[in-house]
């Protein structure tokens, strides 16, 4: 036995030693690569004056070029810069992808150790900042890391200084997925405590308050610009007509006209009436509507590649774009991964589909802004296969060509500009075609003022991001988004009511108005917070972040809830990230709430009547799984005998 343990000991030590050597080799290789990349950069851009007006001499030639002139029009500046760019620089501008930051807000150049597994993964899986900026000549990136405001600002200023040292000094556009909710999903949204906290898009829709939604957009704009984010990879104008869909939580619900109102207000809040130096550009997604996923399976994964229209309702899903996003002049558009089955002459995904991007979006709807693909539709990576649904047999280069032929301008989640260079040099794509897309991308940079001053004040960032008045407004929205589904004279609770609570992160919030007890026997009411059920999946890395599949509670989950709420008068609060089936729970409860990202503090205020609920359901709640299975994926509120219809919501009056 001792001999066996000794052998195991040496085997483990040998494995650890090999891993240490591998990590060391990777570290040294990346460190050397970073050094070589940085050597490609030139001097920083001096600030000069022309007729008394200061300007940044971005190409370091000692004179004022049109693209450097803050008084020239964005159109003239973009034309001048496109003329000065070489093919490699143009190709680099046509990519936007994830970029790594250290926990201290420094550019990720080498592997790091971190308490955040996302940081470790990114440090090993992503190219270094210097490789993408200096070598690949890219200048648009999205950040996945969660930092405080000062470190975000520090990172922005550091990478902008690196970009300033490139040949033409083209500034970086930093983009981000939503950061103001309570959900953390690297494929869709990012929890960021340094910003104010708001309900999800479903919650915003539940308020039915477009002024509040525009206020949210304006506050988020201020927090974003304070730290350097200038491109929002949102909102989602998709319709949640298929209740099983794993991205329902990011939508404004299932009604096209409500979604259009919310989308318009949202974009106006971020951008203003037009794109200016104080705006955050919106990349509204996912044209032409990513909601009708077959059986609700998401198109991030191969089994969810098909969007279906059994109700012949394709046009309904375009309404939030035509009446919402385009009415608000959204700067950019992102198509989704899915294949709109039998809606065009070719069953290929939206980003590869010329009839969707050019015929419909460009020619028919007259959209003139940037169209950027969803992330990773070209290449396979350590995160999984390229989501090239419908064109899986094409080579990477052929996929790039098909996207460009479809009419898209930019590639999301990719860093292969060399493929565009090859296509142009081989005569498969014209330089004129490339220039069209590059100009669109540059126009937004000029309109946002990035060429004149891309830097932010680190001290000011900490004062703006998450300031009290912003957080207070977010709490108002949280309360207003709560939907009272049922109330058998249980609510509002009287002051001093003894409450037994489960499922709360901060149950002590009850003590502010009532009395928290540790045993249901001692309680006047029992309170439980529950989540929407889903199927656990693990075939793909991102699956653990996407809640898909069943909407019913299994016997174990349901019995646990019922055993508690049948003891005393009860209040059930369910986080509705999708339309949960609550039929049995509804029958057993005294009061039932739907919420969309409400803190325990705000919940306590609503329960004790400090704030009255006023939210309305942004989707219907089905009464059975059988009813869900018989719904048509593209049709809104078509569930048979729903438990609660779209628009339902009670008050205390």
Secondary structure, DSSP 8 states (H G I E B T S, - for coil): -HHHHHHHHHHHHHHHHHHHHHHHHHHHHHHHHHHHHHTT------EEEETTEEEE-TT-SSS--GGG-TTS-HHHHHHHHHHH--HHHHHHHTEEEEE-B-TTS-B--S----SSHHHHHHHHHS--HHIIIIIS---EEEE-----HHHHHHHHHHHHHHHHTSSS----EEEE-B-SSS--BTTTB---TTS-----HHHHHHHT-HHHHHHHHHHHHHHHHHHTEEEE---B-----STT-TTGGGS--S-HHHHHHHHHHHHHHHH-SS--TT--EEEEEEET----BGGG--TTSGGG-EE--TT--TGGGGHIIIIIITTTT-SEEEE-SSEETTTSSS--BGGG-HIIIIIIIIIIT---SEEE--SSSS--BTTBS---TT-TTS-HHHHHHHHHHHT--BEET---HHHHHHHHHTTSS-HHHHHHHHHHHHHHHHHTTTTT-----HHHHHHHTT-HHHHHHHHHHHHHH-EEEEESS--S--TT-EEEEES-S-GGGGGGTSEEESSGGG-SEEEEEEE---B---SSGGGGGS-BS--S--HHHHHHHHHHHTSSEEEEEEE-SS----HHHHHH-SEEEEESS--HHHHHHHHTTSS------SS-B-S-HHHHHTS-TT-SS--TT-SB-TT--B---
